[in-house]
C-alpha cells in the first residue's frame, strides 16, 4: 500500500502524536495518555470526517513547521498558534488543504496553549498497547514507539487521499472556546472531601488559584491559595483523570492525562471531565476558580458531547 507523508521541519518546544489514549491498563500502571484537550482534538478529526481515534499532532506553544511531501487535507483546532501556509495566515478551527511542497508554520500562541493538527484518515503510526499516544515519562508510543517527542526530520506517514472540492469549513462562534476568558472549573466532590475542615472547603471555592509554571501533561499545579490537607497522606489508591490532589505543601494539583495511576495524597474531588480541556489550554500565571458541580447534570452534558463525536 502506498503512503504519503508530512515532514517535520521544526518541532517546536513539544509536539506529540496523540490518539484518544489507552484504557483499561491502569491496574498494571499504564496511564491513559491521549490529548489533554480532547474537545479540540475531536473537532479536528470531525472536520475531516475521521473516525474518533485517528492519530493527530498535539502542538504545544507553537514555533513548529511542517512541509507537505504530498497533497493533503488537514484541520487545526485548539489554541491559536498563528498558523500560516507559506507565510499566509489561515483560520483556526477549520480544515484546509496543503499542496506538495507547501509549508505549514505555527508561531507563538496568542490564545490558548495547544493546537491539534489532524490529517484525513489520521497519521499512520504504530500502536502499542492499543494506542499510538505518546507518554514521554513511560517511554511509550509516539512516532518513535519509545515515547519521544517529534523532532526535525521525522516524516509522518498518512494514506493518500483526494483533496476536497468544498471551501474550508470554519467552526461557528458558539462552539469555539475563548481561552483568554476567566477559568471556572466545576468540581465533583469525592469521599475524602468531608475530611477537609469547613474553613478549608470555603477557602477552596472562595479564592482564586494561579497556575504554576511547573505544570505539564501530568498535571496542573496551582499556587496562591494554600489548602490545608486534613492529614499528611493516605494509603496509595487508584486515582482518576481530573483528581484534585492536595499534597503537604497545600498547593493543589489537578491531574491530567499522563498522571500516575495511584496516589497517596488526600483528594478534594475531581474536575468535571468536560471542563478539563479548558484547563489544558491555560497558561502559567492565569487565574483559576472552582465551583461545586452537579454530577448528574455534568454527566448528561458529557454524554451529549460523547454521542456527538461518537466516543
N, C-alpha and C positions, 0 to 999 in steps of 0.2 A: 504494500500500500504506500502511495506517495505521501510525502509530508511537505508542509510549508513551515516557515519559521519567522520569529521576531528576534532580532539581535539586540542584546543589552549593550548599548554603547557606554552608558553611565548608569550606575545602580542607585546613586544617592545614599543617604545615611542608612536606610534599611528598606529593602524591597524583598518581599517574601511570596512564595507560591502558597496559596491557601484555597482549599475547597471547604466544604461545610464542616469538616472535622471528623475526629474519631470518637466513637461512642461505644459504651459497654465494656470499656477496658480499665476503668478506674480501680477495679479490685486488684489489678496487677501493677498499679502505679503509673499507668499511662494516661496523661491528661488529654483533653479533647482537642486542643488547638483550634484551628479554623479562624475565620475573620472576626476581629473584635467588634467591628461594625457590620453585623450580618444584614442590617437593613440596606446599606449602600451596596454591599456585595450582592445581595439578592436582586436589587433593582438593575445592577449592571448586567447580570445574566438574563434577567427578564426582558430587558430592552432588545436583546438579541434572539429571544425565543429559545434560550438554552434551558436544559433541564436543571433542577435545583443544585446539583452537586458538582457543577463544572469548575475546574481549577481556574483561578484568576490570579492577578498580581495585586498584593496589598503594598502600596507605596506610602511610606511614612516620611513626612516633612518635605517631600519633593526632591528637586535637584537631580532628576533622573532623565535619561534619554534612551529611546528605543528606535531601531531602524527596521522598517519592513523589508524582509527579503523576498516577500511575495505579497500580492494584493490581499488585503484582509478587511473584515468588518469587525469593528471594535466598539466598546462602550466604556465610558468613565462615569463613576458616581462616587459621592462622598465629599470629602474636603476639597475646597477649591485650591488646587495647586498650580494655577495659571498655566494650564495645558495649551500647547501650541503645536501646529503642524508646519514644519519648515518656517517657523517664526510668525505664523498667522494664528491668532487666538481662536480657540474653539470653545463651544459651550460645555459646561459641566452638566452632569445628569442628562447625558444624551448619548446616542450612538453616532458613529461616523465611519468613514472609510479611509484607509491608509493605502496608498499605492506603492508598488515596489520602489524602494529607494528613498521614500519619504521618511522624515524624522518626526517622531512624537516626543516633544520636550515638556518637562514639568519644571516649573520654577519654585519659588518659595511659597509655602502655604499662607494664604491670606484669610481663609475661613475654614476652620476645622484643621485636622492634623493628618488624616489618612485618606487616600483615594484608592478606588478599586478599578483596575483595568481588566476587562474581560474581552475574550475573542469568541467569534461564532464557533460553537461546538466545543469550546473550552481548550485550554492548553493541554497537550497530551503528555502528562507527567506520570511516571511510575508511582503506583500506590504501595504503601507499606502499612500493614495492619488496617487495611480497608480505606486508606485516605492518602492523598498527596500533600496534605497540610504540613507546613514547616513548623516544627517545635525545636527551636535552637538549643534550649537547655537540655533537651532529651536526645539531641543529635538524631532526630527522627524526621523523615520525609523531606519534601522540598525538591528542588531541581537536582541537587547532587545526591539525593537519597540519604544524606547524613546531617540533615538539619541546618545546612548552610544557607545564608542569605544569597540572593542573586549578586553576581559580580560582572564587571565588564568582560565581554567576550562570550558570555553564555548565549546560546541560541535556543529559544523556547519554541518547541515544535507545536504545530496545530494542523488540523486536517484542511486541505484546500477546499474552498467554498466559493460560490458565486457572490459577487457584490450586489447589494440591494439596489433596486431601481427607485425606491422612495427617497424623499429628502430625510435628513437626520430627524429623529424623533426626540423631542425635548420633554422632560418631565414637567407637569403642571406645577404651579407655585404651591398648591395646597399640600403636595407630597414632599416638597423639598425642605429639609430642616435648615434653620439658620443657626449655625454653630456659635455665633457670637452672642446669642441671647443668653440671659441668665439660666443657670443649670439647676433644675429642681428634680430630684430623683425620688421616686416612690419606693417605700420600704415595706416589705412583708416581714413582720417581726417573727423571730424564732423562739424556740422554747427557752433559750438562755436569756432572753430579753428581760424577764422579770427578776433576774439576778442583779441587774443594774439598779442602783437606788433611784428614787423618784427624781431627785435633783439632776442626776446624770442624764436620765432619759429626756427631761425637759430641755437641758442644755444641748443635747444632741439635735433636737428638732428646732430649737430657737435660734441657734447661732450658725453662722456660715463657716465652712471649711475652705482652705486654699489647697489647690492641687500641687503636690510636691514635684520638683524636677526629678526625683528618684521614683518615677513611675514608668511602667512598661507594660508589655503584653501579659505579664504575670499578674499585675495588679496596680491599682492607682493608690498611692499613699497620700493621705490628707493631713494637713497641718493647720495650726492656728486656733484650734478649739479642742483642747485635750479632753478626752473622755476617760474617766477613772474606771479601770476594769474592776469587776467585782472580786476577782481573785487572780493570782499570778498565771495560772494556766489550768488546762483541763486535760484529761486523758485524750490523746490524739484520736480523732474520729474522721470519718468521711466528710468532705467539705464540697459545697456546691458552687457553681458559677454564680457570681454576684454576691457571695457572702461578705459581710462586713465584719472583719476580724478586728479586735481591739487588743493589741499587744501591750506589754508592760509599760511602754513609754506613753501610752494614752493617745497615740496618733492612729486613727483607724486606717485600715487597708481594705479597699474593695477589690475582690479577686476577679480577674478576667480569664480569658481562655487558656492561657498557659499556666494556670495556677497549679499548685501542688494538689495531690488527691486526698491528703489527710492534713489536718491542722490541730494544734493544741492550744490555741488562744480562744478566749470566750468570744462569742459571735452575737452582735446586736440583732442581726436579722439578715435579710437578703434584698438587694436592689432588684426591682422587678425586671424580668428578662427584657421586656420591651423598652426599658429605659437605658439599658447598658450601651447601646450604640451611641447615644448622646454623650455618655461619659467618655467613651473610647475616642471621641473626636475633640475632647477638651485638652487645652494646652496647659503646661505648668504656669501657675500664677492665677488661673481662673478660679472663681468662687463657686462653691457647690453648697446647696441646701438640700435637706432631706425632709420629706413629709410622709406621714403614715399612708399606706396604700391599702386598698380593699382587695384581698386575694381573689375573690370570685370575679369581681369586675375586671381586674387585670388579666385573669386567666381567659375571660371571654374575648378581650381585645387581642390577646396573643393568639388565640385560636383563629380569629378572623384573619389576622396577618398571616399565620401559617397556612391557612386554607387558600388564601390568595396566591401565595408563592408556591404552594404545592409541597410543603415540607412533609 
